[in-house]
Amino acid sequence: MLNSRIDYSGMPGAMDNIDLVIFDCDGVLIDSEPIASRTLAETLQGAGIAISAAEAHVKFTGNSESIIAEMCRRDYGIIDIAALFQTWHLHLFDEFARSLTPIPGISAIVHNLNRPKCVASNSTMQRLRNSLGKLDLWNAFGEGVFSAEVVPRPKPAPDLLLHCAERFRARPAKCVMIDDSPHGVAAAVAAGMIAVGFVDPTDPRAGRRAVLDAAGAVAIATGADELAAILENVGERL
């Protein structure tokens, strides 16, 4: 197992086989999902819906906002979704500015990764700018931050990942996608890419490794140190 504080950029060989490393954002790069779940639960509570932060975390995490909106219409009968989301976003972005942090150890991996890299997120660009955009990690990706808004279908469809590969002129079979959601893993599999599952060691949801394995992940990292080792091993397979 490699330590994420080591500089991997000079390591020859296996990593050179990777055309593109694609990172999901929420839950992989940034510790945003607990904040999003709590603020969404509080917003729904304000609309008269009885839901806890833990329940919101299980129900909504990993879904695009368009899918969350449909779930709120279907399951709670909320009609004015625009007003609900406006309230939620104000609360959410305020909390991001106040307390958002990167996933421990991930900054070193991203900054030292000597391969083309980008972000592929189901989040809107507005949310990405108000979350990842508040951290130094944003600058590590340059213009390579992509939202599902730019394609017809969000993850688990392969559209966004194939868009990333096209923009970087990367061969899908030589791309590695890192995601904490079965939606992202399934999208990578559908795109013909190597899917690596990621589990935040502090994630309160049980059975995450089994969920990612069932979705098709070829390897699963719990935390940044395991991810660093897995990236080396995945490169050797290509």
N, C-alpha and C positions, 0 to 999 in steps of 0.2 A: 504494500500500500504506500503510495506517495504522499508526502506532506504538501499541502497547498501553498506553503510558504517557500517551497523550492522553486527555482526558476527552471521551467520546463522548456523554455524557448530554444535553448541550445541543443536539445536532445535530437540526435539524427535518427533517420530511419522511419520507424513505423508511422509517426504523425505525418510525414511527408505524403503518405498515401491518401490522406483525407483532402478532398477538394474544398469542403465547406463544413464548418461546425455551426449548427443552428441551435440557438438557445430559446426556449420558452422564457417568458419574463416573470410572471407572478408565480412565486413558489420555487423558482429556480435561481433567478438573479436577485430578486428582491423579496423581502419578508412582508409582502403586502396582503396576502390572503386572509390572515386573521383580522386585519384592520377592515378589509372590504366586507367580510362576513358580519363583523360587529356593527359597522355603520349601516349596512343594508338591513340587518335585523332591527336596529333602532328606528330606521326610517319606516319599515313596515309596521312596527309597533305603533308609531305615530299615526299610521293610517288605519289602526284598529285591528291589525293582524297579530295573533298570538304566536310568536316565533322567537326562539332564543338564538343567540349568536352561534352556539354549537350546531343547532338545527340548520341555520342558514349556511354554515360552513359545509355541511354534508350535502345539502340540497343544491347549492348554486355554484360552488367552486369548480372552476375549469370551463364553465360555459361562457359563450359570448354574451354581450349585453342584449343582443336581439333575442337570444334564446331565454335569457333571464326574464326579459319583458314578457315573452309569450307565457312563461311559467307563472308569472304574477297574474296575468289575465286569466289563464286557465284555472289555476289552483285557488286564487284568492278573489277573483271577480273584480280586480282593479281595472277601471276604465281609463282614467287619466294617467297613463304610464309616463307621459312626458313630464308632468308635474312631479310625480313620484321620483323619477330619475334626476330631475333638477335638484330636488331637495337632497337626495342621496349624494349626488356628486359634490355639492357644496360642503357637506359634512365630510365626505370621503377625502376630498382634496385638501381640506384643512388638516385632517388627521395625518395625511401623507406628509405634508409640509412640516408637521410637528414631530412625527415619530418614526417615519419610514427608514429602514436600514437595509443594506444588502444581506443576502443569505450569508452566514458566516463562512469565510474562506473562499467565496466565489470570485471576489474581485481579483485576487492573485491569479487564479486560473485564467480569467478573461484577459487580463492585462499581459500575462506572460505567454498566452497561446499564440504560437507563431504559425497560425493557419488563418485563411479567410474565415470570417465569422460574422454572424448577423443574429437578429432577434426576430422571431415569428410568434406573434401574440394574437390571441382572440380579443384582446382589449382594443378599445378605440384609440386613435392617435391622441385624442384629448386626454384620455386617462394615462397613456404612456408618457406624454410630456409632463403630466402632473405627478408621476410616480418615478419611473426610471429617469426621466428628464431632470429630476431634482438631485440626482446623484452623479458622481464622477463616472460611474459605469456607462452612462449615456455616451460620453465622448469616446469610449473605447470602441464603439461600433460605428462611428462616423454617420454616414447616411444609411447604414444597414439596419435600420429599425423599421419593421414592417407590421402593420395591423391587418387583421382579417377584413377590414373595410375595403381593401384594394382588390379583393377577389370575390367571386360570386358566393362562395360558401366558406364558412369558418371550419376550423378543425372540429370534428374528425375527418372532414373531407381533405383530400391532399392538395387542394388548390393553392393555399398560402405557401406551403413548403416548395411546391413546384415553381411558384413565382420567385421565391428566394433563389432557387437553383438557377433559374433562367437569368435573373439579374446578375448573378455572380459567374455565369457561364460554367456552372459546375455540373458534373454528371450525377444524377440522383443516386446511383449505386455507390458513389464515393462521398456521399453526404452523411453526416451524423446529426441526428436530432435528439436534443436533451429536453425531456418534458416530465413534469410531475403528475400529469393528468393522463388517464387512458385515452382521452380525446386526441392528445398530441401524439401519443405512441401509435394509435391507430392511423392517424394521418401520415406518419412517417412510413408505416408499413404499406399503406395504400400508394404512397409516392415512390416506393421501391428504395427507400433509404434505410440506414441503420438506425434503429430506435433504441435509445438509452433512457431508461426510467430514472427518475430522481426522487428521493424521499428526504424531506427535511426531517432531521432527527427529532425536532420538537413538534411535528405534525400530530395533532391529537386523534386523528382518524386511524382506526385499527385496520390492519390488513392491506396497507398500501402496496407493499411489495407484490402480494398475490394479485392485486388488481392490475398493476402494471405488467406483470408477467403474463396474465391472461390476455391483455391487449396486444401482446406481441413484442415486448421489449427483449432485446438480445442480452442485455445486462442491466442491472439495477444498482444504483449508487445510493447509499444512505450517507448524505453529507458530502462536502467538497473534497475531502481527502480520498474517499473511494472513487469519486468521479474522476479525479486526476489519473488514478491508476487505470481505470476503465478506458479512458481515452487512449492511453498508450496501447492497451490490449486490443481495442477495436481497430486501431490503425494497422496492427499486424495482420488482421483478417482480410484487409482490402487488397 
